[in-house]
Amino acid sequence: QVQLVESGGGSVQAGGSLRLSCKTSLDNDGLRCMGWFRQAPGKEREGVAQIYTGGSNTYYADSVKGRFTISQDNSKRMVFLQMDNLKPEDTAIYYCAADSVLFRQCYWGGEMLSRFFGHWGQGIQVTVSS
């Protein structure tokens, strides 16, 4: 059974930083799309960042561009989300997600499509206070 386990969440003041980690049990083939989504109370789930583990292309939502950085360590089967200059509006549950289809590129059409991600972590809380 595929598992994605997030860690690194918590509470921080505005302007602070957190680094989310996602440990996966996926095959270490490095050829799939990995992403981070978030969902704030009363809001729809939002795609935050994605990366194709077989390359270097990345996507960021406009709301986090310039502040968040997605990266990977294929040897450790891990994906990271470095979050800097955090704002109260970043408060949400953050989910790590993986495409269940090997060798399929991420969708690079200007948004993240959750239907492309067949594997999901349990989510981790990030709270930013003003």
C-alpha positions in Angstrom: 0.0 0.0 0.0 1.3 3.4 -1.0 1.9 5.8 1.8 2.7 9.4 1.9 3.5 10.9 5.3 3.9 14.6 5.9 5.9 16.2 8.6 7.2 19.6 9.6 4.0 21.5 10.1 3.2 23.6 13.2 2.5 27.1 14.3 4.6 30.2 13.4 4.3 33.9 13.4 3.8 35.9 10.2 7.1 36.3 8.4 8.4 33.0 9.7 9.4 29.9 7.9 8.5 26.2 7.9 9.7 23.2 5.9 7.3 20.5 5.1 8.5 17.0 4.3 6.7 14.2 2.5 8.1 10.7 2.9 6.7 8.2 0.3 6.7 4.5 -0.1 6.5 4.8 -3.8 8.9 3.0 -6.1 12.1 4.9 -6.4 11.8 5.5 -10.1 11.8 9.3 -9.9 9.3 9.5 -12.8 6.0 10.9 -11.6 4.4 14.2 -10.6 4.5 15.2 -7.0 2.6 18.1 -5.4 1.4 19.9 -2.4 -2.1 21.0 -1.9 -3.7 22.9 1.0 -7.2 23.4 2.3 -8.2 26.2 4.7 -11.4 26.0 6.7 -14.4 26.8 4.6 -12.4 27.0 1.4 -11.8 24.6 -1.5 -8.6 22.6 -1.8 -5.9 24.6 -3.6 -2.9 23.4 -5.5 0.2 25.1 -4.1 3.2 23.6 -5.9 4.2 20.7 -8.0 7.3 19.1 -9.5 8.0 16.3 -11.9 10.5 14.1 -10.2 12.1 13.1 -13.5 13.1 16.7 -14.2 13.3 20.2 -12.8 10.0 21.9 -14.0 8.0 23.3 -11.2 4.7 25.1 -10.8 3.6 27.5 -8.0 0.2 29.1 -7.3 0.3 32.8 -7.6 -0.4 33.2 -4.0 2.9 31.5 -2.9 5.1 32.3 -5.8 8.4 33.8 -4.6 7.8 32.5 -1.0 7.5 28.7 -1.4 10.0 26.3 -2.9 9.3 22.7 -3.8 12.2 20.3 -4.0 12.9 16.6 -4.1 15.3 14.0 -2.9 14.6 10.9 -5.0 17.2 8.8 -3.2 15.3 9.3 0.0 11.9 9.2 -1.7 11.0 12.6 -0.3 9.5 15.8 -1.4 9.8 19.1 0.4 8.0 22.4 0.6 10.1 25.3 2.0 7.7 28.0 3.1 9.2 31.4 3.8 7.7 34.8 4.6 4.5 33.0 5.8 1.3 34.9 6.0 -1.8 34.3 8.1 -3.7 33.4 4.8 -1.3 30.4 4.5 -3.0 28.8 7.4 -4.4 25.5 6.2 -4.0 21.8 6.2 -1.3 20.9 3.7 -1.4 17.6 1.8 1.3 15.8 -0.1 0.1 14.1 -3.3 1.6 11.9 -5.9 0.4 10.9 -9.4 -0.4 7.2 -9.4 0.6 6.9 -13.1 4.3 6.4 -13.8 6.0 8.5 -16.5 3.1 10.9 -16.8 4.2 14.5 -16.8 2.5 17.0 -14.5 -0.2 19.1 -16.0 1.5 22.4 -16.9 -1.6 24.3 -18.0 -1.4 27.0 -15.3 -3.1 25.2 -12.5 -2.8 22.0 -10.5 -5.5 19.3 -11.2 -6.2 17.2 -8.2 -7.7 14.4 -10.3 -4.2 13.7 -11.6 -3.0 12.8 -8.1 -4.1 9.3 -7.0 -2.1 9.1 -3.8 -2.6 11.5 -0.9 -1.1 12.0 2.6 -3.1 12.4 5.7 -2.4 16.1 5.8 -0.6 18.3 8.3 -1.7 21.6 9.9 0.2 24.8 9.3 -1.0 27.8 11.4 0.4 31.3 10.8 -0.5 34.0 13.4 -0.4 37.7 12.8 
